Amino acid sequence: MPPARTTRPRAPWSRSTNCVNCSTLLPAGYNIFGDILSDCAAMITGSLGMPPSASLSAPDALGRRHALFEPVHGSAPHIAGKGIANPLGAILSLAMALRHGLWREDDAALLEAAVGTALGRSRTGDIATPGLARASTAAMGQAVLDALEG
């Protein structure tokens, strides 16, 4: 198991759905701890469908890391094909990959802003809000795409 991190990872984002998950930016081998923290973080966002997560290895001699970016909820096979899954955890995981794996800060920020715009227009059933349209998985994904294009 890698040595414990002595400093807390800096959270370079301000969105609550991401800031909550800075705790999941832990070295590989600490995944169970990250799983527990990210499941608890889902309570803050209101759904396991929202938070992204990352499992990162310790940097090698060249500063590179092995990384796995995924939504906190995993694949959610029990709701596959029903159109009720919240795709935002997967989309925000891509934003984390852009920022922490591909060093594309601007692209990550654009994607996060598009998610914010989409959330202002509609919500999936797990985070439904009175006054906003209720969206299927595909409709929520399309709302994010529309926000990116608009």
N, C-alpha and C positions, 0 to 999 in steps of 0.2 A: 504494500500500500504506500502511495506517495506521502511525503511529509505533509503535515497540516499547514495550511496557508496561515501566515502570521498577520496579514493585513486583509481587510475586507475588499473585495473587488469594487472598483469605482463604477458606478452606474452612470454611463454617459447619456442617458435618456431621461425624459421627464414624464412620460406617459405612465399612469398608474399600472396599466396592464404589463408594462415592461419592468418598471422599477421594482415591482413586487417580486419579479423573478430574477433579480440580480443574485439572489441567493442560490439559484440553480447554476450559476457559473462557477462550479466547483470542479476540481480536478477529477478525472475518471478514477473510480475506486471509492468515491464518496457518493455514489449515485443514490444509495438508499437514503442518505441524509437529504440529498437534493429532492428526492421523491417526496419525502415527508414534508419538507418545507414548501415545495411547489403545490402539493395538495392543500396545505393550509392556506397558501396564497390564493388559491382558487376561491376560497370563501370571501376574500376581499373583492374580487372581480365579479362574484356572483355566479360563476359557472366554471366547471372544468373545461369547457369549450373555449375559453378565452386565453388563458396564459400560455405563452411560449416557454420553451426550456432549452437548455443546452448542457451537454456533458462534454467537458473539455479536458484533454490530457495536459500534463505538465509540458511546458515548452521543451523542445529538443535543443541541441547545441546551436541550431540556426534560428531558434525562436519560433519554429513551426509547432503547431498542435494538431493532434487528431481531434476531431469534433463530431458530435452527433447533435443535430438540431431537430427538435420534434415538439409537437404540442404536448402539454402536460397529460392530456387524456389518452395519449397513444392513438391506436387505430379505432377504438370504440366499435368493435365488430358487432355488438348486440344491436346497434342502430344503423348498420351499413345498409345502404339502398333505400332507406325510408325517407330521405330528404329532410331529416330533422336535426342532423349534426350541425354544430356550429363550426364553420371552417376558419374562424378568425385565429384560433390557436395555431393552426398550420400556417396561415398567412403571416402571422407575427413571428413564427419560428423562422420563416424565410427572411424576414427583416433582421432577425438576430444573426442568421447566417451571413447576410449581406454585410452587416456591421462587424461581426467578430470573426468571421471566417474568410470573407472576401475583401474586407477593408473598403466597402462601398458605402460610406456614411450617408452620402447624399441620397443614394437609392433607397437605403433603409428608411431614412426620414420621409421620403416621398410615399413609400408603402405604408408607413405608420399613419401619415396624414390621410391617406386614402381610406384606411380602416376607420379613422375618426370621422371622416365625412360620411362614410357608409352607415356608421352607427347612429349618426344624426338623422338618418332617413328611415331606417328599418332595423329590425332585430330578429334574430332567430328565437324560437320558442323558449329556450333556456334563459334568455335575458330579456324577454318581452317587456315592453314598457307601454302603459296606456298612452294613446295618442300617436304611436309610431306603428307603421305597417309591420305585420308579422311576415318574415321571410323564410323560405326554404333554404336548404344548404346551397343549392345552385343560385337562387336569387341573391343570397348574401354575397356569394363569390362574385356574381355579376355586378352587384352594387359597388364592390371594391374596384373591379375593373373599370366601371363607369367613372368612378371618382378619379382613378389614375388618368383616364383619357380626357376628363373634363377639366 
